[in-house]
Amino acid sequence: MSVDRANDGSDGSAGGDTVLLTVSQGLATVVLNRPDKLNSLDAAMHRRLREVLDAVDCDDAVRAVLITGNGRGFCAGQDLNERKRAPSGAAPDLGKTIETNWNPLARALHYLRVPTVCAVNGVAAGAGVNLALGCDLVIAAHSASFVLSFARIGLIPDAGGTYLLPRLAGGARAMGMALLGEKISAERAASWGLIWQCVDDAVLADHAGKLAASLAQGPTLGLSALKDALRESTGNSFEDQLALERTLQRRCGFSNDYREGVTAFLEKRAPNYRGN
């Protein structure tokens, strides 16, 4: 299956594409493109983003994904304008919104077969935090920040946030972030282990792009198996995990990339992985 390139719509205006996609040398770059709304997601943008993620997941030519935002923010989470009360005064069913939009998006990102890198170029707020943390590696600019704003409006973190936060930052920090809704700087997020790296704003795009590009040229099947192993470890017993490692290692051992990696090591040259 081939990945469709996104329309231009670089200003994020009506009629423009709210999610931009480019694919080059195995790397799919996905850009949230609603800068006038801090890239907050409405229903249409949800559909488009899931379409993009589903497409790249089905395209064997895509071997890594880079996600970032356009404008001064990464993602402000849910577009609250869609959650206004009905004319009758009835409150919106937030559970339906979660089941229809955020849960499918969280699953699509979590189970993506290839490595995902997120370049957080500005504020990540609400579910935008959890969208970023759902990626395998998160690189943030020094000026970026993370704000779990749910408690301030009487809600709980969603989009996988209550699963991701304690596992990444630990129970105490996750509870503090969720209860207080305080802004966490990118530097603090890195020191907590919430994200992989914090870098200067001027080098974020180049640094994250090079990192993602290097993953796109790596041993794809092995990297996918690595993701599976780490993902399953949180729910497995030690014996279950040993059995999983055996199964995944067997699969990797029969791959062309493993043979190429060993051959390149013995020949003292850089490997030329094909992704299979």
N, C-alpha and C positions, 0 to 999 in steps of 0.2 A: 504493500500500500504506500502511496506517495503522500507526502504532507503538502497540503495547500498553503501557499504563501498568503499572508494577510494583506488586506488592502492598505493603502497608505494611511490616510486619516490621522496624520501625525499630530494634529492639533487637538485631538480628542473631542472634536465638536460633533454635533448631531450628524449622522450619516457616515462619520469616520469609524474605523474599526477600533473597538475598545481594548482589543488584545492583538498585538502585532507579533508576527512570527517570521523569522528568517532561519534558514538551514544552510550551513556551510561546513564542509569537511567533517561531517558526522555530528556537529554541534547544532542543536536547536536552541535559538535564543527567543525567549518569550518575554514580551514587554507589556506590562499593564499600562494602558494608554487612555486614562481618564483623568488627566492631571488637574483639571478644574475642580474635580471632586476628590482630590487626593487619592485617586485610584480606588475609591470605595466601590464595592460591587453591588450592582442591581441585578435583577433577574436575567436580563439580556446578557450582561457581561459574564455572569455565572455560566450561562449556556455556552457562550463563545469560548471561555477558558477551558471548560470541560471538553469541548470539541477539539481544541488544540492539543490538550494533554492526551486525549484518547488517540488522536491521529499520530502523534509522535511515538506513543507507546506501541503502535502497530507497525511503525515504519522501521524495518531492519537497518536502514541507512542511518538512523539517528542513534548515536551511541553515548550522548550526554545531553543534559538540558540545563540552560542558564535562565533564571527568572529574575527580572528586575522591574522597576517602575519608572515611568516617565514623569518628569517634573520634579517638584521639591519634596515629594513624599513617596514612600514605597507603596503603602496600602493602608487606608483608614478603616478597613473592615467592611461591615455592612452599611449600605446606603440607607440611613434611617428615614429618608423621605418616603421609602416604600413601606414603612411600618406605621404610617399614620392611621388613626382610627377611621373606621368606615363612617359614612354619613349617618348611619343609625346609632353611632356611638359605640358599636361593638369593637372590642380590642382584637388586634390581629392575632392569629394563631402562630406563635413563634416556633412551636414544635414543627409545624408544617413547613415553615421556611427552612428550618434546619434539615429536615428529612429530604426536602426537594432540592436544596441548593448546597448548603455547607457540608453535609455529610458525604454526598457524592464527590464533591471537590476534594475533601480531605482524603477519601479513599483513593481517588485517582492519583493524587500526589504520593500518598504513602506506598502504594503498590507499583509505582512506576518502575519498570524493569531496569532502567539505566540510571547512573548517578545524576543527582540533581544538585545544582549550585544556586544559591540565592544571593544576589547582590542587593543589600538593603541600602538604598541611596538617600533615604530620609526617614521621616517618622513611620513607624509601623504601629498601628493602634488597633485595639479590639481584636477581631478575627484576623486582621492583617498580621498581627504578631504570630498567630498560630499557622498562618499560611507560610510565613517565612521559616518558622521552626520545623515545619513539615518537610523541608528540603534536607538533603543529606549533609551538605556543607553550607554554612551561612557566613558570608563576608559582609561586614557593615562598615560604612564610612564613619569617620569620627563624629560627624555632625548628626548621625542617625540616632534614633532612640526607640525604645520599646515601651508601650503603654497599654497595660491590660485595664481597659476602662469599663469593663462589664459591671463591676460592683457599684460603680457610681450611678448606674441607672437601674439597679436592682436585678441584674442578671448574673449568670455564671459564664465563665469562659467556655466557648464552644469550638467547633471546627477542629476537635482533637486536642484542645488546649489543656484540659484536665488530665489527659494521658501524657502529653509531651512534657509539660513543665516540670513535674516532679522528677521525671527520668533524666532530664537535662540539667536542671539547676538544684535538685534536691528538694525535699519536702518543705523545709522551713522557708527557703527563698521563694518557692512556688506559692506558698500560702501568703507570704508577705506581698508579693506582686499582685496576687489575685484580690486580696482583701483591701489593700490600700490604694491600688490603682495609680501608684506613683510612677513617674517617668524614670526609666532605667537607661542610662547612657550606653552607647555601644561599647565603650571601654569597660564599663562594669559588667555588661553582658558577657564580654569575652573573658573577664577574670572569673566569672561564675561558671564558665563552661556552658553557658546558654547558647553561644555561637562559637564558630571556629576562630574567626579573626576580626580584628578591628584595624582598619587601614586609613591612611589619609584620603580625604575626599577626592583629591586630584588624581589618585591612582586607582580608585575603586574599580571603575569600568575595565581598565586595562588588566589589573591584577585578577579580578574575577573571571574575565574573559580568557586569559591565558590558563588559569587553573582548570576551567571547564573544558577548554580545548585540549588540554593534556589528557583529561579523563576520556574525552571523545576518541582519542587515539590509543587508548589502553585496551587491555584484554577484557572485552565487554562481558563475555559469559562469566568470567571469574569475578568481575566487579558486581555483577548481578547476584551471583551466589553469595558473595560477601555481604551484600545488603540483606539477603534472605536470612543468613545465619545470625547477624546481629539483631535483626527485627524479631526473630523467633526466640532469641535467648531470654527475653524478659518474661516469657510465659512458660519456658521449658524447665524441667528438672535437669540436673547435671547429666544424668544418664541419657535423657532425651536429646540434650544438646550434643553429646558425644556421637550419638547415632546420626543426628542431622549432619554434623561435620563429616562423618564418614560418607554419607550419601552425596553431599555436595562436592566433596573432594574427588570422589569417584567420577562424577560428571565432568568436573573441570579437568581431570587427568586425561580424559579422552578428547579434549578440545585441541584444535589446531593452534590456538594461541598459547597453550601450555607448551606444546612442542616447539613453537617458535621462541618462546621465552627461554627455555632451556638451551636451545641451539645457539641463540644470540649470546647467552651468558658464557657458554663454552668457547664461542668464537670471539668473545670480547668485543662485541658490537652492539649497537642499539637495536632493540627488537622492532620488527615491523608487524604489529598486530593487525589482524583482519576483522576481529570482532566475533569470531566463531570458534 
